[in-house]
Amino acid sequence: MHEAVHGMTLVVLLVQHGQAFEAVINAVLDAGIADATVVESQSLASIMSKDMPIFAGLAALLPQSIGSRAIFALCPAAKASTLIGYLREIPKDDRPIAAAFPVEHFLGFDS
């Protein structure tokens, strides 16, 4: 098992549909992160209004979203920092929600 001394980071990006997805992918690749996972997702309000009609009234109070893509990448901390810098260059309205978390242990990934 690898330890945190390797400085690995889990990067999570949430890109709303309509935002500059291509610019975000380019930033990921420019940061040297080639192995990432992209997952199509939907908002809680969308799920509540479609699949849980009992909560439709509550869902109407939540911000509407047409869905998003979540990008997950395990990478060295230096690449995560570079990526965050590139994401800051994207116009604010097109910028994804981004978070980076230090990883203490991981399996199945040789860096």
N, CA, C and O atoms as a GROMACS GRO file, in nm:
protein
  444
    1MET      N    1   0.085  -0.117   0.000
    1MET     CA    2   0.000   0.000   0.000
    1MET      C    3   0.090   0.124   0.000
    1MET      O    4   0.189   0.129   0.072
    2HIS      N    5   0.054   0.222  -0.080
    2HIS     CA    6   0.132   0.345  -0.087
    2HIS      C    7   0.092   0.437   0.027
    2HIS      O    8  -0.023   0.437   0.070
    3GLU      N    9   0.185   0.515   0.076
    3GLU     CA   10   0.160   0.606   0.187
    3GLU      C   11   0.152   0.750   0.138
    3GLU      O   12   0.185   0.779   0.024
    4ALA      N   13   0.107   0.839   0.226
    4ALA     CA   14   0.088   0.980   0.191
    4ALA      C   15   0.218   1.049   0.153
    4ALA      O   16   0.216   1.156   0.092
    5VAL      N   17   0.332   0.990   0.188
    5VAL     CA   18   0.460   1.053   0.156
    5VAL      C   19   0.476   1.076   0.007
    5VAL      O   20   0.558   1.157  -0.035
    6HIS      N   21   0.398   1.004  -0.074
    6HIS     CA   22   0.403   1.023  -0.219
    6HIS      C   23   0.332   1.151  -0.261
    6HIS      O   24   0.344   1.193  -0.376
    7GLY      N   25   0.258   1.215  -0.169
    7GLY     CA   26   0.190   1.340  -0.200
    7GLY      C   27   0.079   1.326  -0.302
    7GLY      O   28   0.065   1.411  -0.390
    8MET      N   29   0.000   1.220  -0.291
    8MET     CA   30  -0.110   1.202  -0.385
    8MET      C   31  -0.233   1.280  -0.339
    8MET      O   32  -0.255   1.299  -0.220
    9THR      N   33  -0.312   1.323  -0.437
    9THR     CA   34  -0.430   1.405  -0.413
    9THR      C   35  -0.546   1.352  -0.497
    9THR      O   36  -0.526   1.313  -0.612
   10LEU      N   37  -0.666   1.351  -0.439
   10LEU     CA   38  -0.787   1.320  -0.515
   10LEU      C   39  -0.850   1.454  -0.554
   10LEU      O   40  -0.888   1.533  -0.468
   11VAL      N   41  -0.861   1.477  -0.684
   11VAL     CA   42  -0.923   1.599  -0.735
   11VAL      C   43  -1.064   1.565  -0.779
   11VAL      O   44  -1.086   1.468  -0.851
   12VAL      N   45  -1.160   1.646  -0.736
   12VAL     CA   46  -1.300   1.631  -0.775
   12VAL      C   47  -1.344   1.761  -0.840
   12VAL      O   48  -1.334   1.868  -0.779
   13LEU      N   49  -1.393   1.752  -0.963
   13LEU     CA   50  -1.443   1.868  -1.036
   13LEU      C   51  -1.589   1.844  -1.072
   13LEU      O   52  -1.624   1.736  -1.119
   14LEU      N   53  -1.674   1.944  -1.049
   14LEU     CA   54  -1.815   1.936  -1.086
   14LEU      C   55  -1.840   2.042  -1.191
   14LEU      O   56  -1.833   2.162  -1.163
   15VAL      N   57  -1.870   1.998  -1.313
   15VAL     CA   58  -1.889   2.088  -1.426
   15VAL      C   59  -2.037   2.085  -1.464
   15VAL      O   60  -2.088   1.982  -1.508
   16GLN      N   61  -2.106   2.198  -1.447
   16GLN     CA   62  -2.247   2.208  -1.486
   16GLN      C   63  -2.258   2.204  -1.637
   16GLN      O   64  -2.174   2.260  -1.707
   17HIS      N   65  -2.363   2.137  -1.688
   17HIS     CA   66  -2.387   2.140  -1.832
   17HIS      C   67  -2.407   2.285  -1.872
   17HIS      O   68  -2.474   2.361  -1.802
   18GLY      N   69  -2.350   2.323  -1.983
   18GLY     CA   70  -2.356   2.461  -2.028
   18GLY      C   71  -2.228   2.535  -1.997
   18GLY      O   72  -2.198   2.637  -2.060
   19GLN      N   73  -2.150   2.485  -1.901
   19GLN     CA   74  -2.021   2.546  -1.874
   19GLN      C   75  -1.920   2.494  -1.976
   19GLN      O   76  -1.949   2.403  -2.053
   20ALA      N   77  -1.803   2.553  -1.975
   20ALA     CA   78  -1.700   2.522  -2.074
   20ALA      C   79  -1.631   2.389  -2.041
   20ALA      O   80  -1.519   2.389  -1.991
   21PHE      N   81  -1.698   2.277  -2.070
   21PHE     CA   82  -1.643   2.145  -2.039
   21PHE      C   83  -1.511   2.122  -2.112
   21PHE      O   84  -1.418   2.066  -2.055
   22GLU      N   85  -1.504   2.165  -2.238
   22GLU     CA   86  -1.382   2.146  -2.315
   22GLU      C   87  -1.264   2.220  -2.251
   22GLU      O   88  -1.153   2.167  -2.247
   23ALA      N   89  -1.288   2.340  -2.201
   23ALA     CA   90  -1.182   2.417  -2.134
   23ALA      C   91  -1.136   2.346  -2.008
   23ALA      O   92  -1.016   2.347  -1.976
   24VAL      N   93  -1.228   2.284  -1.936
   24VAL     CA   94  -1.193   2.210  -1.814
   24VAL      C   95  -1.109   2.088  -1.850
   24VAL      O   96  -1.008   2.061  -1.785
   25ILE      N   97  -1.151   2.012  -1.951
   25ILE     CA   98  -1.074   1.895  -1.994
   25ILE      C   99  -0.935   1.937  -2.041
   25ILE      O  100  -0.836   1.870  -2.010
   26ASN      N  101  -0.926   2.046  -2.115
   26ASN     CA  102  -0.794   2.096  -2.159
   26ASN      C  103  -0.707   2.131  -2.039
   26ASN      O  104  -0.587   2.103  -2.041
   27ALA      N  105  -0.765   2.191  -1.936
   27ALA     CA  106  -0.689   2.226  -1.815
   27ALA      C  107  -0.637   2.099  -1.747
   27ALA      O  108  -0.523   2.094  -1.702
   28VAL      N  109  -0.722   1.996  -1.740
   28VAL     CA  110  -0.681   1.869  -1.680
   28VAL      C  111  -0.563   1.810  -1.757
   28VAL      O  112  -0.463   1.769  -1.697
   29LEU      N  113  -0.574   1.806  -1.888
   29LEU     CA  114  -0.467   1.750  -1.971
   29LEU      C  115  -0.341   1.835  -1.966
   29LEU      O  116  -0.230   1.782  -1.958
   30ASP      N  117  -0.356   1.968  -1.969
   30ASP     CA  118  -0.241   2.058  -1.961
   30ASP      C  119  -0.166   2.044  -1.828
   30ASP      O  120  -0.045   2.067  -1.822
   31ALA      N  121  -0.238   2.006  -1.722
   31ALA     CA  122  -0.175   1.985  -1.592
   31ALA      C  123  -0.101   1.852  -1.586
   31ALA      O  124  -0.035   1.821  -1.486
   32GLY      N  125  -0.111   1.773  -1.693
   32GLY     CA  126  -0.041   1.644  -1.697
   32GLY      C  127  -0.120   1.530  -1.637
   32GLY      O  128  -0.064   1.426  -1.603
   33ILE      N  129  -0.252   1.549  -1.624
   33ILE     CA  130  -0.338   1.445  -1.568
   33ILE      C  131  -0.411   1.378  -1.684
   33ILE      O  132  -0.504   1.436  -1.741
   34ALA      N  133  -0.369   1.257  -1.718
   34ALA     CA  134  -0.428   1.188  -1.832
   34ALA      C  135  -0.526   1.079  -1.790
   34ALA      O  136  -0.606   1.033  -1.871
   35ASP      N  137  -0.519   1.037  -1.665
   35ASP     CA  138  -0.603   0.927  -1.619
   35ASP      C  139  -0.708   0.980  -1.521
   35ASP      O  140  -0.684   0.982  -1.400
   36ALA      N  141  -0.821   1.023  -1.573
   36ALA     CA  142  -0.931   1.075  -1.491
   36ALA      C  143  -1.059   1.002  -1.530
   36ALA      O  144  -1.068   0.944  -1.638
   37THR      N  145  -1.156   1.006  -1.442
   37THR     CA  146  -1.286   0.944  -1.467
   37THR      C  147  -1.392   1.052  -1.474
   37THR      O  148  -1.398   1.140  -1.388
   38VAL      N  149  -1.476   1.046  -1.578
   38VAL     CA  150  -1.585   1.142  -1.595
   38VAL      C  151  -1.717   1.068  -1.574
   38VAL      O  152  -1.740   0.963  -1.635
   39VAL      N  153  -1.803   1.123  -1.488
   39VAL     CA  154  -1.931   1.062  -1.457
   39VAL      C  155  -2.042   1.163  -1.482
   39VAL      O  156  -2.036   1.276  -1.433
   40GLU      N  157  -2.144   1.123  -1.559
   40GLU     CA  158  -2.262   1.208  -1.578
   40GLU      C  159  -2.341   1.207  -1.448
   40GLU      O  160  -2.357   1.101  -1.387
   41SER      N  161  -2.391   1.323  -1.405
   41SER     CA  162  -2.466   1.330  -1.280
   41SER      C  163  -2.585   1.423  -1.294
   41SER      O  164  -2.595   1.498  -1.391
   42GLN      N  165  -2.675   1.418  -1.196
   42GLN     CA  166  -2.788   1.509  -1.194
   42GLN      C  167  -2.804   1.567  -1.055
   42GLN      O  168  -2.755   1.511  -0.956
   43SER      N  169  -2.872   1.679  -1.048
   43SER     CA  170  -2.887   1.748  -0.921
   43SER      C  171  -2.986   1.675  -0.830
   43SER      O  172  -3.070   1.597  -0.877
   44LEU      N  173  -2.976   1.701  -0.702
   44LEU     CA  174  -3.069   1.645  -0.605
   44LEU      C  175  -3.212   1.690  -0.636
   44LEU      O  176  -3.305   1.611  -0.628
   45ALA      N  177  -3.229   1.818  -0.673
   45ALA     CA  178  -3.362   1.870  -0.706
   45ALA      C  179  -3.423   1.794  -0.823
   45ALA      O  180  -3.542   1.764  -0.822
   46SER      N  181  -3.342   1.763  -0.923
   46SER     CA  182  -3.390   1.689  -1.040
   46SER      C  183  -3.438   1.550  -1.001
   46SER      O  184  -3.544   1.505  -1.046
   47ILE      N  185  -3.362   1.482  -0.919
   47ILE     CA  186  -3.399   1.347  -0.874
   47ILE      C  187  -3.525   1.352  -0.790
   47ILE      O  188  -3.615   1.269  -0.805
   48MET      N  189  -3.532   1.450  -0.699
   48MET     CA  190  -3.649   1.461  -0.612
   48MET      C  191  -3.776   1.488  -0.692
   48MET      O  192  -3.880   1.430  -0.662
   49SER      N  193  -3.769   1.574  -0.792
   49SER     CA  194  -3.890   1.607  -0.866
   49SER      C  195  -3.933   1.493  -0.959
   49SER      O  196  -4.053   1.476  -0.983
   50LYS      N  197  -3.839   1.416  -1.012
   50LYS     CA  198  -3.872   1.306  -1.104
   50LYS      C  199  -3.907   1.177  -1.032
   50LYS      O  200  -4.008   1.114  -1.061
   51ASP      N  201  -3.822   1.138  -0.938
   51ASP     CA  202  -3.833   1.005  -0.878
   51ASP      C  203  -3.901   1.002  -0.742
   51ASP      O  204  -3.938   0.895  -0.693
   52MET      N  205  -3.919   1.118  -0.682
   52MET     CA  206  -3.979   1.125  -0.548
   52MET      C  207  -4.084   1.236  -0.546
   52MET      O  208  -4.061   1.342  -0.489
   53PRO      N  209  -4.199   1.213  -0.608
   53PRO     CA  210  -4.299   1.319  -0.622
   53PRO      C  211  -4.346   1.377  -0.489
   53PRO      O  212  -4.395   1.490  -0.484
   54ILE      N  213  -4.331   1.302  -0.381
   54ILE     CA  214  -4.371   1.354  -0.251
   54ILE      C  215  -4.288   1.477  -0.213
   54ILE      O  216  -4.332   1.560  -0.134
   55PHE      N  217  -4.166   1.487  -0.270
   55PHE     CA  218  -4.077   1.599  -0.241
   55PHE      C  219  -4.078   1.705  -0.351
   55PHE      O  220  -3.993   1.795  -0.349
   56ALA      N  221  -4.169   1.698  -0.445
   56ALA     CA  222  -4.171   1.791  -0.558
   56ALA      C  223  -4.179   1.936  -0.511
   56ALA      O  224  -4.115   2.023  -0.570
   57GLY      N  225  -4.256   1.963  -0.407
   57GLY     CA  226  -4.266   2.100  -0.354
   57GLY      C  227  -4.133   2.149  -0.300
   57GLY      O  228  -4.096   2.264  -0.324
   58LEU      N  229  -4.062   2.064  -0.229
   58LEU     CA  230  -3.931   2.101  -0.177
   58LEU      C  231  -3.832   2.119  -0.290
   58LEU      O  232  -3.749   2.210  -0.286
   59ALA      N  233  -3.840   2.034  -0.390
   59ALA     CA  234  -3.748   2.044  -0.505
   59ALA      C  235  -3.765   2.177  -0.576
   59ALA      O  236  -3.668   2.231  -0.630
   60ALA      N  237  -3.886   2.230  -0.578
   60ALA     CA  238  -3.910   2.359  -0.644
   60ALA      C  239  -3.835   2.472  -0.574
   60ALA      O  240  -3.807   2.575  -0.637
   61LEU      N  241  -3.802   2.456  -0.448
   61LEU     CA  242  -3.729   2.559  -0.373
   61LEU      C  243  -3.579   2.554  -0.396
   61LEU      O  244  -3.508   2.650  -0.367
   62LEU      N  245  -3.529   2.442  -0.447
   62LEU     CA  246  -3.386   2.426  -0.471
   62LEU      C  247  -3.348   2.482  -0.607
   62LEU      O  248  -3.432   2.486  -0.698
   63PRO      N  249  -3.223   2.527  -0.622
   63PRO     CA  250  -3.180   2.578  -0.753
   63PRO      C  251  -3.194   2.470  -0.860
   63PRO      O  252  -3.162   2.354  -0.838
   64GLN      N  253  -3.243   2.511  -0.976
   64GLN     CA  254  -3.262   2.416  -1.085
   64GLN      C  255  -3.129   2.394  -1.158
   64GLN      O  256  -3.050   2.487  -1.174
   65SER      N  257  -3.106   2.273  -1.199
   65SER     CA  258  -2.986   2.238  -1.272
   65SER      C  259  -3.022   2.133  -1.375
   65SER      O  260  -3.105   2.045  -1.349
   66ILE      N  261  -2.962   2.142  -1.492
   66ILE     CA  262  -2.991   2.044  -1.595
   66ILE      C  263  -2.894   1.926  -1.589
   66ILE      O  264  -2.895   1.839  -1.677
   67GLY      N  265  -2.812   1.922  -1.488
   67GLY     CA  266  -2.718   1.813  -1.472
   67GLY      C  267  -2.575   1.861  -1.478
   67GLY      O  268  -2.548   1.979  -1.502
   68SER      N  269  -2.486   1.769  -1.456
   68SER     CA  270  -2.344   1.806  -1.456
   68SER      C  271  -2.260   1.682  -1.485
   68SER      O  272  -2.311   1.571  -1.497
   69ARG      N  273  -2.133   1.706  -1.494
   69ARG     CA  274  -2.035   1.598  -1.507
   69ARG      C  275  -1.940   1.610  -1.389
   69ARG      O  276  -1.895   1.719  -1.355
   70ALA      N  277  -1.912   1.497  -1.328
   70ALA     CA  278  -1.815   1.493  -1.219
   70ALA      C  279  -1.688   1.429  -1.274
   70ALA      O  280  -1.692   1.325  -1.339
   71ILE      N  281  -1.576   1.493  -1.247
   71ILE     CA  282  -1.446   1.442  -1.291
   71ILE      C  283  -1.366   1.407  -1.166
   71ILE      O  284  -1.350   1.490  -1.076
   72PHE      N  285  -1.316   1.285  -1.160
   72PHE     CA  286  -1.235   1.238  -1.048
   72PHE      C  287  -1.097   1.202  -1.100
   72PHE      O  288  -1.084   1.133  -1.202
   73ALA      N  289  -0.993   1.248  -1.030
   73ALA     CA  290  -0.857   1.214  -1.070
   73ALA      C  291  -0.769   1.198  -0.947
   73ALA      O  292  -0.769   1.284  -0.858
   74LEU      N  293  -0.695   1.088  -0.942
   74LEU     CA  294  -0.593   1.067  -0.840
   74LEU      C  295  -0.461   1.104  -0.904
   74LEU      O  296  -0.421   1.045  -1.005
   75CYS      N  297  -0.392   1.202  -0.846
   75CYS     CA  298  -0.270   1.251  -0.909
   75CYS      C  299  -0.174   1.305  -0.802
   75CYS      O  300  -0.214   1.325  -0.687
   76PRO      N  301  -0.049   1.327  -0.839
   76PRO     CA  302   0.045   1.389  -0.746
   76PRO      C  303  -0.003   1.529  -0.707
   76PRO      O  304  -0.066   1.598  -0.787
   77ALA      N  305   0.027   1.569  -0.584
   77ALA     CA  306  -0.019   1.699  -0.533
   77ALA      C  307   0.026   1.815  -0.621
   77ALA      O  308  -0.048   1.912  -0.638
   78ALA      N  309   0.146   1.806  -0.678
   78ALA     CA  310   0.196   1.914  -0.763
   78ALA      C  311   0.108   1.932  -0.887
   78ALA      O  312   0.083   2.045  -0.930
   79LYS      N  313   0.063   1.821  -0.945
   79LYS     CA  314  -0.025   1.831  -1.063
   79LYS      C  315  -0.161   1.887  -1.024
   79LYS      O  316  -0.221   1.962  -1.102
   80ALA      N  317  -0.211   1.853  -0.906
   80ALA     CA  318  -0.338   1.908  -0.858
   80ALA      C  319  -0.327   2.059  -0.842
   80ALA      O  320  -0.418   2.132  -0.880
   81SER      N  321  -0.216   2.106  -0.787
   81SER     CA  322  -0.195   2.251  -0.772
   81SER      C  323  -0.188   2.320  -0.907
   81SER      O  324  -0.245   2.428  -0.925
   82THR      N  325  -0.119   2.258  -1.001
   82THR     CA  326  -0.111   2.314  -1.137
   82THR      C  327  -0.250   2.322  -1.198
   82THR      O  328  -0.285   2.423  -1.260
   83LEU      N  329  -0.329   2.216  -1.182
   83LEU     CA  330  -0.465   2.214  -1.236
   83LEU      C  331  -0.550   2.327  -1.178
   83LEU      O  332  -0.619   2.396  -1.252
   84ILE      N  333  -0.545   2.346  -1.047
   84ILE     CA  334  -0.624   2.452  -0.984
   84ILE      C  335  -0.584   2.588  -1.042
   84ILE      O  336  -0.670   2.673  -1.064
   85GLY      N  337  -0.455   2.608  -1.066
   85GLY     CA  338  -0.409   2.732  -1.128
   85GLY      C  339  -0.468   2.751  -1.267
   85GLY      O  340  -0.512   2.861  -1.301
   86TYR      N  341  -0.470   2.645  -1.348
   86TYR     CA  342  -0.530   2.653  -1.482
   86TYR      C  343  -0.679   2.680  -1.474
   86TYR      O  344  -0.733   2.756  -1.555
   87LEU      N  345  -0.747   2.618  -1.379
   87LEU     CA  346  -0.892   2.638  -1.366
   87LEU      C  347  -0.925   2.782  -1.330
   87LEU      O  348  -1.030   2.834  -1.370
   88ARG      N  349  -0.837   2.846  -1.254
   88ARG     CA  350  -0.860   2.988  -1.218
   88ARG      C  351  -0.857   3.078  -1.341
   88ARG      O  352  -0.912   3.188  -1.337
   89GLU      N  353  -0.793   3.034  -1.449
   89GLU     CA  354  -0.786   3.113  -1.572
   89GLU      C  355  -0.915   3.105  -1.654
   89GLU      O  356  -0.936   3.186  -1.744
   90ILE      N  357  -1.001   3.008  -1.623
   90ILE     CA  358  -1.130   2.995  -1.694
   90ILE      C  359  -1.223   3.103  -1.641
   90ILE      O  360  -1.226   3.128  -1.520
   91PRO      N  361  -1.301   3.169  -1.728
   91PRO     CA  362  -1.395   3.271  -1.680
   91PRO      C  363  -1.484   3.216  -1.568
   91PRO      O  364  -1.527   3.101  -1.572
   92LYS      N  365  -1.510   3.301  -1.469
   92LYS     CA  366  -1.579   3.258  -1.348
   92LYS      C  367  -1.711   3.185  -1.376
   92LYS      O  368  -1.741   3.086  -1.309
   93ASP      N  369  -1.789   3.231  -1.471
   93ASP     CA  370  -1.918   3.168  -1.500
   93ASP      C  371  -1.904   3.029  -1.561
   93ASP      O  372  -1.998   2.950  -1.557
   94ASP      N  373  -1.789   2.999  -1.618
   94ASP     CA  374  -1.764   2.868  -1.679
   94ASP      C  375  -1.678   2.777  -1.593
   94ASP      O  376  -1.656   2.661  -1.627
   95ARG      N  377  -1.630   2.829  -1.482
   95ARG     CA  378  -1.538   2.755  -1.395
   95ARG      C  379  -1.613   2.646  -1.318
   95ARG      O  380  -1.723   2.670  -1.269
   96PRO      N  381  -1.555   2.528  -1.306
   96PRO     CA  382  -1.621   2.422  -1.230
   96PRO      C  383  -1.603   2.442  -1.080
   96PRO      O  384  -1.520   2.522  -1.036
   97ILE      N  385  -1.683   2.371  -1.003
   97ILE     CA  386  -1.656   2.359  -0.860
   97ILE      C  387  -1.539   2.262  -0.851
   97ILE      O  388  -1.542   2.156  -0.914
   98ALA      N  389  -1.438   2.295  -0.775
   98ALA     CA  390  -1.318   2.212  -0.768
   98ALA      C  391  -1.277   2.192  -0.622
   98ALA      O  392  -1.283   2.284  -0.541
   99ALA      N  393  -1.236   2.070  -0.591
   99ALA     CA  394  -1.185   2.039  -0.457
   99ALA      C  395  -1.071   1.938  -0.472
   99ALA      O  396  -1.074   1.852  -0.560
  100ALA      N  397  -0.973   1.950  -0.384
  100ALA     CA  398  -0.860   1.857  -0.384
  100ALA      C  399  -0.840   1.806  -0.242
  100ALA      O  400  -0.835   1.884  -0.147
  101PHE      N  401  -0.828   1.676  -0.229
  101PHE     CA  402  -0.818   1.612  -0.098
  101PHE      C  403  -0.690   1.528  -0.091
  101PHE      O  404  -0.663   1.449  -0.181
  102PRO      N  405  -0.610   1.545   0.016
  102PRO     CA  406  -0.491   1.461   0.030
  102PRO      C  407  -0.533   1.316   0.053
  102PRO      O  408  -0.632   1.288   0.121
  103VAL      N  409  -0.457   1.224  -0.005
  103VAL     CA  410  -0.487   1.081   0.004
  103VAL      C  411  -0.378   1.015   0.086
  103VAL      O  412  -0.260   1.024   0.053
  104GLU      N  413  -0.418   0.948   0.194
  104GLU     CA  414  -0.320   0.881   0.278
  104GLU      C  415  -0.278   0.745   0.223
  104GLU      O  416  -0.160   0.712   0.223
  105HIS      N  417  -0.374   0.667   0.177
  105HIS     CA  418  -0.346   0.531   0.130
  105HIS      C  419  -0.424   0.507   0.002
  105HIS      O  420  -0.534   0.558  -0.015
  106PHE      N  421  -0.366   0.430  -0.087
  106PHE     CA  422  -0.437   0.390  -0.208
  106PHE      C  423  -0.376   0.262  -0.262
  106PHE      O  424  -0.261   0.229  -0.233
  107LEU      N  425  -0.454   0.191  -0.341
  107LEU     CA  426  -0.410   0.066  -0.404
  107LEU      C  427  -0.436   0.073  -0.553
  107LEU      O  428  -0.525   0.145  -0.598
  108GLY      N  429  -0.357   0.000  -0.630
  108GLY     CA  430  -0.386  -0.017  -0.771
  108GLY      C  431  -0.348   0.099  -0.859
  108GLY      O  432  -0.400   0.111  -0.970
  109PHE      N  433  -0.259   0.184  -0.815
  109PHE     CA  434  -0.218   0.298  -0.896
  109PHE      C  435  -0.069   0.318  -0.874
  109PHE      O  436  -0.027   0.356  -0.764
  110ASP      N  437   0.010   0.293  -0.976
  110ASP     CA  438   0.154   0.312  -0.964
  110ASP      C  439   0.190   0.446  -1.022
  110ASP      O  440   0.163   0.474  -1.139
  111SER      N  441   0.252   0.530  -0.940
  111SER     CA  442   0.288   0.664  -0.988
  111SER      C  443   0.436   0.675  -1.013
  111SER      O  444   0.484   0.780  -1.054
   0.00000   0.00000   0.00000
